[in-house]
Amino acid sequence: MKLDTITTRNFEADAKLKEYVRDKLEALDRYVPRHARDAVQVEAILEEDSNGREDNRFVCEVIITLPGAKLVAREGTINMYAAVDIVEAKLKAQVRTYKEKAIAKHRRPHLLTRWFRRRGQAGSEPTV
């Protein structure tokens, strides 16, 4: 999973922050199903909101577009690095849920076929 764009609003992000965001979001690749890894698009928006509350000054929003789903996480904190960490944790949970659903739909017919084959070899009719 490759980070496509990092957009900053109302402040300039240094190279260290951009590299940190890139490392955190590309680490989510292991949770994405293999069949969807080529089609994933990731966009990060880093924003300083001076009009909001002081403890929610820095806002990080990440949008991950997967086949059949769009995952969005947004968090505001005092520190941009903390916001990135929290968004990463939220996205990790969302991607895991997506993967569980994708694998369940993909494997279900195969598992049922194998189950019926085993029941047929035992000499008894499958009961439903």
ChimeraX commands (.cxc) that place a marker at each C-alpha (Angstrom):
marker #1 position 0.00,0.00,0.00 radius 0.5
marker #1 position 1.56,3.23,-1.15 radius 0.5
marker #1 position 0.69,6.65,0.23 radius 0.5
marker #1 position -0.47,8.65,-2.78 radius 0.5
marker #1 position -0.67,12.20,-1.42 radius 0.5
marker #1 position 0.07,14.14,1.74 radius 0.5
marker #1 position -1.80,17.44,1.81 radius 0.5
marker #1 position -1.08,20.11,4.41 radius 0.5
marker #1 position -3.37,23.00,5.29 radius 0.5
marker #1 position -2.48,26.12,7.28 radius 0.5
marker #1 position 1.07,24.98,8.06 radius 0.5
marker #1 position 4.19,23.52,6.45 radius 0.5
marker #1 position 5.05,19.94,7.31 radius 0.5
marker #1 position 8.75,19.14,7.51 radius 0.5
marker #1 position 10.33,16.10,5.87 radius 0.5
marker #1 position 10.51,14.27,9.20 radius 0.5
marker #1 position 6.73,14.51,9.74 radius 0.5
marker #1 position 5.98,13.43,6.17 radius 0.5
marker #1 position 8.30,10.42,6.52 radius 0.5
marker #1 position 6.62,9.52,9.84 radius 0.5
marker #1 position 3.17,9.62,8.24 radius 0.5
marker #1 position 4.38,7.59,5.27 radius 0.5
marker #1 position 5.94,4.90,7.51 radius 0.5
marker #1 position 2.86,4.61,9.73 radius 0.5
marker #1 position 0.38,4.33,6.87 radius 0.5
marker #1 position 2.45,1.99,4.71 radius 0.5
marker #1 position 2.70,-0.37,7.70 radius 0.5
marker #1 position -1.06,-0.96,7.33 radius 0.5
marker #1 position -0.30,-2.89,4.13 radius 0.5
marker #1 position -0.04,-6.16,6.03 radius 0.5
marker #1 position -3.70,-5.89,7.06 radius 0.5
marker #1 position -5.03,-5.35,3.52 radius 0.5
marker #1 position -6.09,-8.52,1.64 radius 0.5
marker #1 position -3.62,-9.55,-1.05 radius 0.5
marker #1 position -6.13,-9.29,-3.86 radius 0.5
marker #1 position -6.81,-5.63,-3.00 radius 0.5
marker #1 position -3.26,-4.35,-2.47 radius 0.5
marker #1 position -2.75,-3.11,-6.03 radius 0.5
marker #1 position -5.97,-1.09,-6.08 radius 0.5
marker #1 position -5.50,0.71,-2.74 radius 0.5
marker #1 position -5.32,4.51,-2.75 radius 0.5
marker #1 position -4.30,6.43,0.37 radius 0.5
marker #1 position -4.63,10.17,0.96 radius 0.5
marker #1 position -3.48,11.99,4.13 radius 0.5
marker #1 position -4.59,15.50,5.08 radius 0.5
marker #1 position -2.64,17.24,7.83 radius 0.5
marker #1 position -4.21,20.46,9.07 radius 0.5
marker #1 position -3.65,23.09,11.74 radius 0.5
marker #1 position -7.03,24.38,12.91 radius 0.5
marker #1 position -6.37,27.61,14.80 radius 0.5
marker #1 position -10.09,28.35,15.15 radius 0.5
marker #1 position -10.89,25.17,17.07 radius 0.5
marker #1 position -10.17,24.24,20.67 radius 0.5
marker #1 position -6.55,24.43,21.77 radius 0.5
marker #1 position -6.32,20.72,22.58 radius 0.5
marker #1 position -7.57,19.80,19.09 radius 0.5
marker #1 position -5.30,22.14,17.20 radius 0.5
marker #1 position -3.63,19.63,14.86 radius 0.5
marker #1 position -5.94,17.46,12.78 radius 0.5
marker #1 position -4.96,14.37,10.78 radius 0.5
marker #1 position -7.40,12.82,8.35 radius 0.5
marker #1 position -6.66,9.74,6.24 radius 0.5
marker #1 position -8.83,8.34,3.47 radius 0.5
marker #1 position -8.15,4.80,2.22 radius 0.5
marker #1 position -10.01,3.70,-0.90 radius 0.5
marker #1 position -10.28,-0.08,-1.25 radius 0.5
marker #1 position -12.28,-2.13,-3.75 radius 0.5
marker #1 position -15.84,-1.84,-2.51 radius 0.5
marker #1 position -15.07,0.33,0.53 radius 0.5
marker #1 position -13.84,3.73,1.59 radius 0.5
marker #1 position -12.26,3.96,5.04 radius 0.5
marker #1 position -11.94,7.36,6.73 radius 0.5
marker #1 position -10.35,8.26,10.06 radius 0.5
marker #1 position -9.96,11.76,11.51 radius 0.5
marker #1 position -8.42,12.88,14.78 radius 0.5
marker #1 position -7.40,16.17,16.34 radius 0.5
marker #1 position -4.89,16.55,19.19 radius 0.5
marker #1 position -2.28,18.91,20.61 radius 0.5
marker #1 position 0.52,17.18,18.68 radius 0.5
marker #1 position 0.47,16.13,15.01 radius 0.5
marker #1 position 2.48,12.96,15.74 radius 0.5
marker #1 position -0.12,11.87,18.31 radius 0.5
marker #1 position -2.91,12.51,15.82 radius 0.5
marker #1 position -1.15,10.31,13.26 radius 0.5
marker #1 position -0.75,7.51,15.82 radius 0.5
marker #1 position -4.44,7.61,16.78 radius 0.5
marker #1 position -5.55,7.65,13.14 radius 0.5
marker #1 position -3.30,4.68,12.42 radius 0.5
marker #1 position -4.92,2.69,15.26 radius 0.5
marker #1 position -8.42,3.56,14.01 radius 0.5
marker #1 position -7.56,2.55,10.45 radius 0.5
marker #1 position -5.96,-0.68,11.59 radius 0.5
marker #1 position -9.27,-1.73,13.16 radius 0.5
marker #1 position -11.23,-0.69,10.07 radius 0.5
marker #1 position -8.91,-2.53,7.67 radius 0.5
marker #1 position -9.04,-5.68,9.82 radius 0.5
marker #1 position -12.85,-5.61,9.67 radius 0.5
marker #1 position -12.71,-5.10,5.90 radius 0.5
marker #1 position -10.31,-8.02,5.53 radius 0.5
marker #1 position -12.45,-10.35,7.65 radius 0.5
marker #1 position -15.49,-9.58,5.52 radius 0.5
marker #1 position -13.59,-9.94,2.24 radius 0.5
marker #1 position -12.07,-13.29,3.21 radius 0.5
marker #1 position -15.35,-14.62,4.57 radius 0.5
marker #1 position -17.12,-13.94,1.27 radius 0.5
marker #1 position -14.22,-15.27,-0.77 radius 0.5
marker #1 position -13.68,-18.53,1.14 radius 0.5
marker #1 position -17.24,-19.52,1.95 radius 0.5
marker #1 position -18.04,-21.40,-1.29 radius 0.5
marker #1 position -14.74,-23.28,-1.10 radius 0.5
marker #1 position -15.32,-24.38,2.49 radius 0.5
marker #1 position -18.86,-25.55,1.76 radius 0.5
marker #1 position -17.69,-27.55,-1.26 radius 0.5
marker #1 position -15.00,-29.24,0.80 radius 0.5
marker #1 position -17.49,-30.02,3.56 radius 0.5
marker #1 position -19.99,-31.61,1.14 radius 0.5
marker #1 position -17.20,-33.64,-0.48 radius 0.5
marker #1 position -16.12,-35.06,2.87 radius 0.5
marker #1 position -19.68,-35.92,3.81 radius 0.5
marker #1 position -20.14,-37.67,0.46 radius 0.5
marker #1 position -17.00,-39.80,0.92 radius 0.5
marker #1 position -18.21,-41.06,4.29 radius 0.5
marker #1 position -21.16,-42.71,2.54 radius 0.5
marker #1 position -23.89,-40.64,4.14 radius 0.5
marker #1 position -26.05,-37.94,2.68 radius 0.5
marker #1 position -25.29,-34.38,3.78 radius 0.5
marker #1 position -27.79,-32.98,6.23 radius 0.5
marker #1 position -28.68,-29.36,5.99 radius 0.5
marker link #1:1,2 radius 0.2
marker link #1:2,3 radius 0.2
marker link #1:3,4 radius 0.2
marker link #1:4,5 radius 0.2
marker link #1:5,6 radius 0.2
marker link #1:6,7 radius 0.2
marker link #1:7,8 radius 0.2
marker link #1:8,9 radius 0.2
marker link #1:9,10 radius 0.2
marker link #1:10,11 radius 0.2
marker link #1:11,12 radius 0.2
marker link #1:12,13 radius 0.2
marker link #1:13,14 radius 0.2
marker link #1:14,15 radius 0.2
marker link #1:15,16 radius 0.2
marker link #1:16,17 radius 0.2
marker link #1:17,18 radius 0.2
marker link #1:18,19 radius 0.2
marker link #1:19,20 radius 0.2
marker link #1:20,21 radius 0.2
marker link #1:21,22 radius 0.2
marker link #1:22,23 radius 0.2
marker link #1:23,24 radius 0.2
marker link #1:24,25 radius 0.2
marker link #1:25,26 radius 0.2
marker link #1:26,27 radius 0.2
marker link #1:27,28 radius 0.2
marker link #1:28,29 radius 0.2
marker link #1:29,30 radius 0.2
marker link #1:30,31 radius 0.2
marker link #1:31,32 radius 0.2
marker link #1:32,33 radius 0.2
marker link #1:33,34 radius 0.2
marker link #1:34,35 radius 0.2
marker link #1:35,36 radius 0.2
marker link #1:36,37 radius 0.2
marker link #1:37,38 radius 0.2
marker link #1:38,39 radius 0.2
marker link #1:39,40 radius 0.2
marker link #1:40,41 radius 0.2
marker link #1:41,42 radius 0.2
marker link #1:42,43 radius 0.2
marker link #1:43,44 radius 0.2
marker link #1:44,45 radius 0.2
marker link #1:45,46 radius 0.2
marker link #1:46,47 radius 0.2
marker link #1:47,48 radius 0.2
marker link #1:48,49 radius 0.2
marker link #1:49,50 radius 0.2
marker link #1:50,51 radius 0.2
marker link #1:51,52 radius 0.2
marker link #1:52,53 radius 0.2
marker link #1:53,54 radius 0.2
marker link #1:54,55 radius 0.2
marker link #1:55,56 radius 0.2
marker link #1:56,57 radius 0.2
marker link #1:57,58 radius 0.2
marker link #1:58,59 radius 0.2
marker link #1:59,60 radius 0.2
marker link #1:60,61 radius 0.2
marker link #1:61,62 radius 0.2
marker link #1:62,63 radius 0.2
marker link #1:63,64 radius 0.2
marker link #1:64,65 radius 0.2
marker link #1:65,66 radius 0.2
marker link #1:66,67 radius 0.2
marker link #1:67,68 radius 0.2
marker link #1:68,69 radius 0.2
marker link #1:69,70 radius 0.2
marker link #1:70,71 radius 0.2
marker link #1:71,72 radius 0.2
marker link #1:72,73 radius 0.2
marker link #1:73,74 radius 0.2
marker link #1:74,75 radius 0.2
marker link #1:75,76 radius 0.2
marker link #1:76,77 radius 0.2
marker link #1:77,78 radius 0.2
marker link #1:78,79 radius 0.2
marker link #1:79,80 radius 0.2
marker link #1:80,81 radius 0.2
marker link #1:81,82 radius 0.2
marker link #1:82,83 radius 0.2
marker link #1:83,84 radius 0.2
marker link #1:84,85 radius 0.2
marker link #1:85,86 radius 0.2
marker link #1:86,87 radius 0.2
marker link #1:87,88 radius 0.2
marker link #1:88,89 radius 0.2
marker link #1:89,90 radius 0.2
marker link #1:90,91 radius 0.2
marker link #1:91,92 radius 0.2
marker link #1:92,93 radius 0.2
marker link #1:93,94 radius 0.2
marker link #1:94,95 radius 0.2
marker link #1:95,96 radius 0.2
marker link #1:96,97 radius 0.2
marker link #1:97,98 radius 0.2
marker link #1:98,99 radius 0.2
marker link #1:99,100 radius 0.2
marker link #1:100,101 radius 0.2
marker link #1:101,102 radius 0.2
marker link #1:102,103 radius 0.2
marker link #1:103,104 radius 0.2
marker link #1:104,105 radius 0.2
marker link #1:105,106 radius 0.2
marker link #1:106,107 radius 0.2
marker link #1:107,108 radius 0.2
marker link #1:108,109 radius 0.2
marker link #1:109,110 radius 0.2
marker link #1:110,111 radius 0.2
marker link #1:111,112 radius 0.2
marker link #1:112,113 radius 0.2
marker link #1:113,114 radius 0.2
marker link #1:114,115 radius 0.2
marker link #1:115,116 radius 0.2
marker link #1:116,117 radius 0.2
marker link #1:117,118 radius 0.2
marker link #1:118,119 radius 0.2
marker link #1:119,120 radius 0.2
marker link #1:120,121 radius 0.2
marker link #1:121,122 radius 0.2
marker link #1:122,123 radius 0.2
marker link #1:123,124 radius 0.2
marker link #1:124,125 radius 0.2
marker link #1:125,126 radius 0.2
marker link #1:126,127 radius 0.2
marker link #1:127,128 radius 0.2
view
